[in-house]
Amino acid sequence: MALFSDDDREGLTPAEQCEPRTPLPVRMVASEEYLPITQSEKQRETQARLYAIADEIAPKLAMTRRRFFQTSAGMAAAFVALNGTFGELFAVGRAEAQTPEAANERAKALSGQFIMDMHTHFLRDDTKLTGFVKMREGVAAQGWNPALSKAGAQTIESLKFDNYFKEVFLDSDTKIALISSAPSDIPDDWFLTNQMMADARAKVNGKAGSKRMMTHAIITPGAPGWLDNLDAALALKPDSIKGYTVGDNTHKELARYPWRMDSDDTYKGYEKAAKAGIKNVCVHKGLWGRQLDERFPRLAPYARVDDVAKAAKDWPQLNFIIYHAAYRLDDPDWALAQFEKTGRIDWVTDLAEIPVKHGVTNVYADLGQIFAQTLVAQPRLCAAMMGQLVKGLGADHVCWGTDAVWTGSPQWQIEGLRRLEIPEEMRKKHGFAALGPADGAVKTAIFGDNNARLYGLSRAEADAVAGDRFAAIKADYLAAGADPSNQRYGYVRRG
């Protein structure tokens, strides 16, 4: 892939080939969008703590370490290890890790929680993304069968639909997901075309017998014929539209059509979408570290959020959902130090301040990689970002999205939000509200209620998933003994 130079590739390894099958990642796992950071000392400490807990408890339960990591108690142990390294940020006790019955009871009690993940990915069957193929020789292929083979040649298949189904709908508490894509100036390098997303939605919902999947239509403002392409996409009746303001996010050095959210040309697209009944405009922002400013200075201005407020003000009938909450995604320790010194987090703070500064109520934050990466690398930074977003945008304007399956099943992220709390001293200093219990008002809104409202999901549609064919498949899978892979599908940096 173009973002990764030959020198970059020398230091990277596909995560599924080398990362331990721990309940949550023990180092940054990056997609093709950005370069991962080397495992930090604190992450190594967390990994060591987790192994020590497992090696103490697993033999008493007559389990291997790997099997223990597949259990609810193993998941609890991972958060005990994080607390041991970073301080008490997660609601978990060592007794939960030591007592499978208690861990299972908690997991079962929360398993019915309504979770609507509106930011997920899989790759098209005929993908030509050679970077994925070359660097991922070795991804274990798995299918619809809940028995799922543990052996076999490793291929690109784990980034396709069959494994996505297992990771998202069997091995997590996700009830409804939106399948997204990413555009490219090279047609074959789209993750999924708009037609493919519409076809996937029809296939999945037909198999489920309920509304389990929604889709974007990808927009490419400024590209030749983009408005005609939008007309064709809108005819597919997408649930929302999505764009990347840097243009071709896959081949950044070739990107010819970056765009602003507040340009006249982009407004022509909003007008078409609004007339078609589309209310939600999802925009990829952030994930743009300082090194990318130097590498792609022409695109850097388009990654920021200084075009959000005017678009929101000019189009009050639309909702603007900023993916990844615009987080710059730099070294998490550096970002935390900046926050502790200045009270600001690059671009996240700017996004959170838009409603007060500009008097708009139609700007939302999707969590995406912001949550996945900081949760395991620097959870105090994760807590700070959650505090800023809830304070600035409101708990009813922060939306659940995980960017799965790049970092594996979203269940560890679900558990992370369920357990995360903003430290009291941080709340007092910055005026943040508590996130509250796993099933409390704030987390319930973030996990599902906000997305359900944005996407017009009826109560009957939300309730229907509990009794559909996917629910029956999952019940059989759990009864046979769940077998979560604990795999990640991005890249890690060696060293």
DRENDOMI-312514 format. One record per residue (C-alpha): residue in three letters; x, y, z. Coordinates in Angstrom, 3 decimals, m for minus. Layout:
<nodes>
> ALA  X  Y  Z
...
</nodes>
This chain:
<nodes>
> MET  0.000  0.000  0.000
> ALA  1.200  3.458  m0.796
> LEU  1.209  4.820  2.717
> PHE  3.864  2.285  3.700
> SER  7.240  2.853  2.080
> ASP  9.733  0.026  1.651
> ASP  11.504  1.221  4.793
> ASP  8.206  1.275  6.677
> ARG  7.405  m2.266  5.597
> GLU  10.708  m3.531  6.946
> GLY  9.527  m2.764  10.455
> LEU  5.972  m4.092  10.160
> THR  4.417  m7.513  10.629
> PRO  0.790  m8.584  10.131
> ALA  m0.664  m8.755  13.623
> GLU  m2.451  m12.043  13.007
> GLN  0.897  m13.743  12.351
> CYS  2.768  m12.673  15.441
> GLU  0.570  m11.156  18.128
> PRO  m0.323  m13.247  21.181
> ARG  m3.960  m14.345  21.419
> THR  m4.646  m12.133  24.415
> PRO  m8.163  m10.846  25.164
> LEU  m7.182  m7.346  24.054
> PRO  m4.208  m6.083  22.039
> VAL  m0.958  m5.551  23.904
> ARG  0.431  m3.092  21.367
> MET  m0.913  m0.722  18.725
> VAL  m2.511  m2.535  15.797
> ALA  m2.833  m0.275  12.756
> SER  m4.810  m0.599  9.553
> GLU  m3.419  0.572  6.210
> GLU  m4.392  4.146  7.142
> TYR  m1.525  4.939  9.504
> LEU  1.720  3.566  10.875
> PRO  1.665  1.784  14.235
> ILE  3.876  2.787  17.129
> THR  6.330  0.393  18.741
> GLN  5.071  m1.357  21.857
> SER  5.645  0.940  24.829
> GLU  7.222  0.022  28.136
> LYS  3.837  0.255  29.828
> GLN  2.269  m2.014  27.242
> ARG  5.042  m4.533  27.825
> GLU  4.345  m4.236  31.548
> THR  0.639  m4.851  30.929
> GLN  1.459  m7.913  28.843
> ALA  3.751  m9.282  31.565
> ARG  1.105  m8.673  34.234
> LEU  m1.529  m10.413  32.131
> TYR  0.677  m13.444  31.541
> ALA  1.470  m13.641  35.254
> ILE  m2.226  m13.588  36.162
> ALA  m3.027  m16.228  33.554
> ASP  m0.147  m18.466  34.619
> GLU  m1.379  m18.307  38.209
> ILE  m5.078  m18.856  37.532
> ALA  m5.298  m21.036  34.400
> PRO  m3.696  m24.180  35.926
> LYS  m6.121  m24.008  38.860
> LEU  m8.970  m24.059  36.346
> ALA  m7.374  m26.904  34.365
> MET  m6.998  m24.588  31.385
> THR  m4.184  m23.613  29.099
> ARG  m3.221  m19.982  29.086
> ARG  m4.718  m19.596  25.610
> ARG  m8.034  m21.140  26.633
> PHE  m8.181  m18.954  29.733
> PHE  m7.745  m15.901  27.503
> GLN  m10.856  m16.980  25.570
> THR  m13.065  m16.841  28.659
> SER  m14.883  m13.985  30.376
> ALA  m12.494  m14.413  33.307
> GLY  m9.574  m13.985  30.912
> MET  m11.105  m10.761  29.604
> ALA  m11.446  m9.532  33.183
> ALA  m7.798  m10.423  33.792
> ALA  m6.768  m8.168  30.900
> PHE  m8.412  m5.170  32.560
> VAL  m6.899  m6.107  35.917
> ALA  m3.518  m5.982  34.164
> LEU  m4.307  m2.571  32.633
> ASN  m5.299  m1.231  36.056
> GLY  m2.083  m2.569  37.531
> THR  m0.053  m0.675  34.968
> PHE  m1.997  2.551  34.430
> GLY  m4.011  2.980  37.618
> GLU  m7.592  2.199  38.521
> LEU  m9.464  3.266  35.386
> PHE  m11.522  0.099  34.810
> ALA  m14.272  m1.384  36.955
> VAL  m12.901  m4.872  37.550
> GLY  m11.637  m6.867  40.492
> ARG  m9.133  m9.707  40.671
> ALA  m11.882  m11.950  42.045
> GLU  m13.669  m11.692  38.708
> ALA  m10.583  m13.005  36.926
> GLN  m10.195  m15.819  39.442
> THR  m13.831  m16.894  39.403
> PRO  m15.196  m17.919  36.000
> GLU  m18.684  m18.255  37.410
> ALA  m18.746  m14.601  38.490
> ALA  m17.239  m13.443  35.202
> ASN  m19.706  m15.511  33.187
> GLU  m22.640  m14.219  35.211
> ARG  m21.643  m10.638  34.542
> ALA  m21.066  m11.306  30.850
> LYS  m24.434  m13.034  30.513
> ALA  m26.229  m10.212  32.302
> LEU  m24.818  m7.665  29.837
> SER  m24.977  m9.797  26.697
> GLY  m28.415  m8.496  25.750
> GLN  m27.283  m4.859  25.849
> PHE  m28.271  m3.060  22.670
> ILE  m25.064  m2.287  20.772
> MET  m25.199  m0.670  17.353
> ASP  m21.736  m0.458  15.780
> MET  m21.920  1.953  12.857
> HIS  m18.293  1.676  11.771
> THR  m17.149  m1.747  10.571
> HIS  m15.290  m3.124  7.556
> PHE  m14.663  m6.224  5.509
> LEU  m13.031  m6.634  2.091
> ARG  m14.646  m7.512  m1.218
> ASP  m14.249  m11.068  m2.480
> ASP  m12.313  m9.894  m5.549
> THR  m10.108  m7.468  m3.625
> LYS  m7.045  m6.300  m5.529
> LEU  m5.480  m4.634  m2.499
> THR  m2.059  m6.152  m3.023
> GLY  m0.668  m4.672  0.166
> PHE  m3.205  m6.592  2.202
> VAL  m2.483  m9.754  0.232
> LYS  1.319  m9.547  0.341
> MET  1.593  m8.684  3.999
> ARG  m1.178  m10.969  5.170
> GLU  m0.156  m14.308  3.747
> GLY  m1.266  m16.131  6.745
> VAL  m4.686  m15.041  7.929
> ALA  m6.717  m18.015  9.098
> ALA  m9.821  m18.502  6.945
> GLN  m13.030  m19.151  8.847
> GLY  m16.644  m19.407  7.774
> TRP  m20.275  m19.294  8.800
> ASN  m20.086  m22.643  10.585
> PRO  m19.932  m21.911  14.327
> ALA  m17.685  m24.976  14.744
> LEU  m15.005  m23.047  12.774
> SER  m11.808  m24.846  11.847
> LYS  m8.749  m24.091  13.921
> ALA  m6.332  m25.203  11.195
> GLY  m5.693  m24.639  7.529
> ALA  m3.683  m22.368  5.301
> GLN  m3.701  m18.701  6.156
> THR  m5.117  m16.389  3.520
> ILE  m6.702  m12.983  3.036
> GLU  m10.074  m14.570  3.832
> SER  m10.166  m13.360  7.427
> LEU  m10.683  m9.840  6.133
> LYS  m13.724  m10.950  4.162
> PHE  m17.306  m11.474  5.175
> ASP  m17.351  m14.985  6.639
> ASN  m14.820  m14.201  9.341
> TYR  m16.361  m10.759  9.854
> PHE  m19.643  m12.521  10.659
> LYS  m17.977  m14.622  13.350
> GLU  m15.958  m11.822  14.910
> VAL  m18.810  m9.295  14.972
> PHE  m22.030  m11.263  15.369
> LEU  m20.880  m14.400  17.233
> ASP  m17.911  m13.299  19.321
> SER  m19.208  m9.887  20.364
> ASP  m22.411  m8.441  21.810
> THR  m22.930  m6.301  18.712
> LYS  m26.557  m6.416  17.565
> ILE  m26.534  m4.196  14.465
> ALA  m23.578  m3.089  12.359
> LEU  m23.009  m0.698  9.490
> ILE  m20.624  m1.853  6.807
> SER  m18.416  0.927  5.540
> SER  m15.852  1.291  2.797
> ALA  m13.022  3.526  1.677
> PRO  m12.657  5.137  m1.756
> SER  m9.624  5.152  m3.999
> ASP  m8.706  6.859  m7.236
> ILE  m7.861  3.302  m8.364
> PRO  m11.285  1.640  m8.835
> ASP  m10.128  m1.860  m7.900
> ASP  m8.798  m0.614  m4.573
> TRP  m12.125  0.337  m3.026
> PHE  m12.713  m1.925  m0.013
> LEU  m16.279  m2.408  m1.269
> THR  m18.156  m0.570  m4.000
> ASN  m21.448  1.092  m3.161
> GLN  m23.266  m1.690  m4.998
> MET  m21.355  m4.331  m3.015
> MET  m22.334  m2.694  0.260
> ALA  m25.991  m2.610  m0.785
> ASP  m25.783  m6.262  m1.832
> ALA  m24.161  m7.209  1.486
> ARG  m26.920  m5.445  3.406
> ALA  m29.595  m7.331  1.464
> LYS  m27.789  m10.651  1.925
> VAL  m27.182  m10.232  5.645
> ASN  m30.632  m8.952  6.505
> GLY  m32.222  m11.672  4.388
> LYS  m30.252  m14.372  6.183
> ALA  m30.959  m12.827  9.597
> GLY  m34.641  m12.141  9.045
> SER  m34.170  m8.727  10.645
> LYS  m32.291  m5.472  10.186
> ARG  m28.794  m6.517  11.244
> MET  m26.798  m4.489  8.735
> MET  m26.851  m0.956  7.364
> THR  m24.574  0.647  4.794
> HIS  m22.941  3.833  3.664
> ALA  m22.690  5.150  0.175
> ILE  m19.205  6.541  m0.364
> ILE  m18.942  10.050  m1.808
> THR  m15.916  11.487  m3.623
> PRO  m16.414  15.263  m3.983
> GLY  m14.325  16.818  m6.737
> ALA  m13.603  13.592  m8.568
> PRO  m14.755  13.460  m12.209
> GLY  m18.440  12.594  m12.428
> TRP  m18.855  12.429  m8.683
> LEU  m22.358  13.881  m8.633
> ASP  m23.549  11.377  m11.235
> ASN  m21.958  8.628  m9.167
> LEU  m23.756  9.969  m6.113
> ASP  m27.078  9.781  m7.961
> ALA  m26.373  6.121  m8.722
> ALA  m25.387  5.471  m5.105
> LEU  m28.495  7.170  m3.735
> ALA  m30.635  4.955  m5.937
> LEU  m29.342  2.046  m3.802
> LYS  m31.037  3.658  m0.779
> PRO  m28.028  3.782  1.558
> ASP  m28.552  4.502  5.231
> SER  m26.016  7.333  5.199
> ILE  m23.211  8.769  3.079
> LYS  m19.521  8.839  3.958
> GLY  m16.437  10.537  2.584
> TYR  m12.717  10.983  3.202
> THR  m11.709  14.631  2.979
> VAL  m8.109  13.711  2.140
> GLY  m9.456  11.971  m0.967
> ASP  m7.730  8.667  m1.655
> ASN  m6.836  7.554  1.851
> THR  m5.360  4.307  0.533
> HIS  m2.832  5.890  m1.828
> LYS  m2.162  9.234  m0.209
> GLU  0.738  10.197  m2.446
> LEU  m1.521  9.761  m5.484
> ALA  m4.601  11.451  m4.027
> ARG  m5.859  14.003  m6.549
> TYR  m9.178  15.051  m5.102
> PRO  m9.077  16.214  m1.477
> TRP  m12.119  18.256  m0.504
> ARG  m13.597  20.409  2.213
> MET  m16.870  19.786  3.978
> ASP  m17.868  23.443  3.487
> SER  m17.132  23.853  m0.242
> ASP  m19.763  24.802  m2.808
> ASP  m19.133  21.602  m4.758
> THR  m19.611  19.427  m1.665
> TYR  m22.825  21.312  m0.879
> LYS  m24.241  20.075  m4.201
> GLY  m23.835  16.561  m2.858
> TYR  m25.507  17.435  0.442
> GLU  m28.449  18.827  m1.512
> LYS  m28.853  15.601  m3.455
> ALA  m28.566  13.509  m0.289
> ALA  m31.119  15.608  1.597
> LYS  m33.585  15.353  m1.286
> ALA  m33.144  11.567  m1.233
> GLY  m34.020  11.468  2.466
> ILE  m30.468  10.965  3.737
> LYS  m29.845  12.787  7.003
> ASN  m26.476  11.417  8.102
> VAL  m23.187  12.574  6.585
> CYS  m20.251  10.586  7.980
> VAL  m16.805  12.068  7.420
> HIS  m13.440  10.463  8.102
> LYS  m11.199  12.918  9.965
> GLY  m8.023  12.589  11.955
> LEU  m5.791  9.505  12.111
> TRP  m3.192  11.891  10.809
> GLY  m0.057  11.901  12.913
> ARG  2.578  14.604  12.817
> GLN  4.768  12.513  10.491
> LEU  2.036  12.670  7.846
> ASP  2.156  16.488  7.920
> GLU  5.694  16.210  6.579
> ARG  5.038  13.355  4.191
> PHE  1.821  14.707  2.662
> PRO  1.750  18.481  3.306
> ARG  m0.682  19.019  0.426
> LEU  m3.303  16.825  2.113
> ALA  m2.663  17.754  5.750
> PRO  m5.098  20.722  5.882
> TYR  m7.966  18.469  4.783
> ALA  m7.526  16.075  7.729
> ARG  m8.437  18.717  10.316
> VAL  m11.892  19.829  11.499
> ASP  m11.861  23.515  10.551
> ASP  m14.465  22.857  7.839
> VAL  m17.023  21.151  10.095
> ALA  m18.726  24.098  11.791
> LYS  m19.719  26.020  8.660
> ALA  m21.091  22.902  6.979
> ALA  m23.123  22.084  10.093
> LYS  m24.450  25.637  10.318
> ASP  m25.352  25.807  6.635
> TRP  m27.071  22.410  6.661
> PRO  m29.021  22.115  9.927
> GLN  m31.231  19.416  8.377
> LEU  m28.218  17.071  8.188
> ASN  m26.249  15.329  10.916
> PHE  m22.456  15.441  10.561
> ILE  m20.844  12.406  12.196
> ILE  m17.079  12.809  12.431
> TYR  m15.364  9.450  12.350
> HIS  m12.551  8.661  14.783
> ALA  m13.652  11.858  16.583
> ALA  m10.934  13.546  14.467
> TYR  m8.174  12.221  16.785
> ARG  m4.746  12.970  15.344
> LEU  m3.473  9.548  16.447
> ASP  0.002  10.463  17.569
> ASP  2.171  8.911  20.243
> PRO  m0.412  8.448  23.058
> ASP  2.079  9.363  25.779
> TRP  2.913  12.593  23.937
> ALA  m0.790  13.352  23.486
> LEU  m1.483  12.739  27.180
> ALA  1.408  15.005  28.163
> GLN  m0.043  17.731  25.924
> PHE  m3.451  17.314  27.516
> GLU  m2.043  17.497  31.037
> LYS  m0.080  20.624  30.117
> THR  m2.678  22.476  28.035
> GLY  m6.024  20.758  28.587
> ARG  m6.246  20.115  24.847
> ILE  m6.001  17.071  22.556
> ASP  m5.188  17.754  18.917
> TRP  m8.396  18.113  16.880
> VAL  m10.566  16.214  19.399
> THR  m10.831  19.332  21.552
> ASP  m11.521  21.437  18.464
> LEU  m14.367  19.093  17.520
> ALA  m15.813  19.058  21.040
> GLU  m15.868  22.865  21.163
> ILE  m17.851  23.354  17.934
> PRO  m21.361  23.342  19.482
> VAL  m20.575  26.071  22.023
> LYS  m18.446  28.181  19.688
> HIS  m20.765  27.990  16.686
> GLY  m24.215  27.338  18.111
> VAL  m24.886  24.079  16.245
> THR  m26.447  20.873  17.519
> ASN  m25.900  18.570  14.540
> VAL  m22.250  17.574  15.031
> TYR  m21.514  14.088  16.365
> ALA  m18.392  12.053  17.161
> ASP  m17.921  8.425  16.146
> LEU  m15.274  6.732  18.281
> GLY  m13.607  4.343  15.815
> GLN  m9.844  4.010  16.271
> ILE  m9.753  6.779  18.872
> PHE  m11.076  4.327  21.444
> ALA  m9.377  1.165  20.222
> GLN  m5.882  2.615  20.198
> THR  m5.820  4.774  23.313
> LEU  m7.641  2.246  25.500
> VAL  m4.698  m0.150  25.377
> ALA  m1.853  2.329  24.898
> GLN  m2.725  5.108  27.336
> PRO  m6.174  4.690  28.949
> ARG  m5.892  8.020  30.796
> LEU  m5.845  9.686  27.388
> CYS  m8.850  7.577  26.373
> ALA  m10.681  8.756  29.491
> ALA  m9.740  12.377  28.775
> MET  m11.066  12.182  25.226
> MET  m14.312  10.613  26.378
> GLY  m14.640  13.372  28.974
> GLN  m14.090  16.113  26.406
> LEU  m16.501  14.639  23.873
> VAL  m19.297  14.081  26.373
> LYS  m18.794  17.527  27.896
> GLY  m18.607  19.380  24.582
> LEU  m20.947  17.470  22.300
> GLY  m23.180  15.844  24.904
> ALA  m23.569  12.180  25.803
> ASP  m26.325  12.023  23.187
> HIS  m23.882  13.054  20.436
> VAL  m21.131  10.457  20.956
> CYS  m21.629  7.333  18.830
> TRP  m20.344  3.787  18.991
> GLY  m18.106  2.610  16.168
> THR  m15.128  0.252  16.431
> ASP  m13.530  0.027  12.959
> ALA  m13.715  m3.765  13.303
> VAL  m12.437  m6.085  12.040
> TRP  m9.001  m4.495  11.734
> THR  m8.399  m4.845  15.479
> GLY  m10.304  m8.116  15.715
> SER  m13.639  m8.787  17.320
> PRO  m15.077  m5.603  18.837
> GLN  m15.881  m7.359  22.118
> TRP  m12.759  m6.118  23.898
> GLN  m13.677  m2.547  22.971
> ILE  m17.213  m3.123  24.239
> GLU  m15.788  m4.383  27.509
> GLY  m13.441  m1.417  27.608
> LEU  m16.246  1.137  27.516
> ARG  m18.368  m0.888  29.929
> ARG  m15.557  m0.800  32.483
> LEU  m13.895  2.576  31.814
> GLU  m14.337  5.475  34.210
> ILE  m12.788  8.928  34.117
> PRO  m10.595  9.362  37.207
> GLU  m12.161  11.581  39.854
> GLU  m9.258  14.022  39.908
> MET  m9.536  14.456  36.131
> ARG  m13.276  15.013  36.404
> LYS  m12.832  17.694  39.058
> LYS  m10.045  19.512  37.230
> HIS  m11.742  19.587  33.817
> GLY  m15.412  19.535  34.705
> PHE  m16.049  16.125  33.178
> ALA  m19.072  14.044  34.121
> ALA  m18.682  10.432  35.192
> LEU  m19.274  7.832  32.486
> GLY  m21.146  5.688  34.999
> PRO  m21.970  1.972  35.053
> ALA  m21.870  m0.366  32.059
> ASP  m25.639  m0.176  31.597
> GLY  m26.064  3.391  32.850
> ALA  m27.522  6.298  30.891
> VAL  m24.288  7.595  29.333
> LYS  m22.937  4.276  28.099
> THR  m26.375  3.059  26.991
> ALA  m26.698  6.169  24.845
> ILE  m23.229  5.753  23.340
> PHE  m23.530  2.017  22.695
> GLY  m26.788  2.117  20.824
> ASP  m29.437  4.702  21.576
> ASN  m27.702  7.561  19.769
> ASN  m27.136  5.559  16.592
> ALA  m30.684  4.173  16.713
> ARG  m32.048  7.712  16.871
> LEU  m29.784  8.988  14.108
> TYR  m30.686  6.134  11.795
> GLY  m34.395  6.097  12.594
> LEU  m34.366  2.553  13.955
> SER  m37.729  1.696  15.449
> ARG  m38.129  m0.075  18.772
> ALA  m39.689  m3.040  16.951
> GLU  m36.667  m3.273  14.634
> ALA  m34.275  m3.108  17.574
> ASP  m36.195  m5.767  19.507
> ALA  m36.443  m8.088  16.491
> VAL  m32.733  m8.981  16.539
> ALA  m33.151  m10.851  19.821
> GLY  m35.273  m13.511  18.132
> ASP  m33.873  m13.657  14.601
> ARG  m31.856  m16.368  12.852
> PHE  m28.521  m14.805  13.842
> ALA  m29.569  m14.986  17.496
> ALA  m30.334  m18.682  17.041
> ILE  m26.954  m19.306  15.369
> LYS  m25.218  m17.524  18.223
> ALA  m27.128  m19.508  20.852
> ASP  m25.992  m22.753  19.206
> TYR  m22.429  m21.438  18.965
> LEU  m22.318  m20.557  22.656
> ALA  m23.913  m23.852  23.651
> ALA  m21.233  m25.722  21.724
> GLY  m18.521  m23.728  23.504
> ALA  m17.527  m20.341  22.156
> ASP  m14.169  m20.214  20.429
> PRO  m13.127  m16.541  20.101
> SER  m10.017  m16.166  17.981
> ASN  m8.501  m13.201  19.850
> GLN  m6.830  m12.302  16.557
> ARG  m6.053  m8.845  15.171
> TYR  m5.918  m8.153  11.476
> GLY  m3.863  m5.002  11.136
> TYR  m0.125  m4.389  11.415
> VAL  2.224  m4.086  14.353
> ARG  5.695  m2.591  14.528
> ARG  8.391  m4.977  15.613
> GLY  10.740  m4.030  18.360
</nodes>
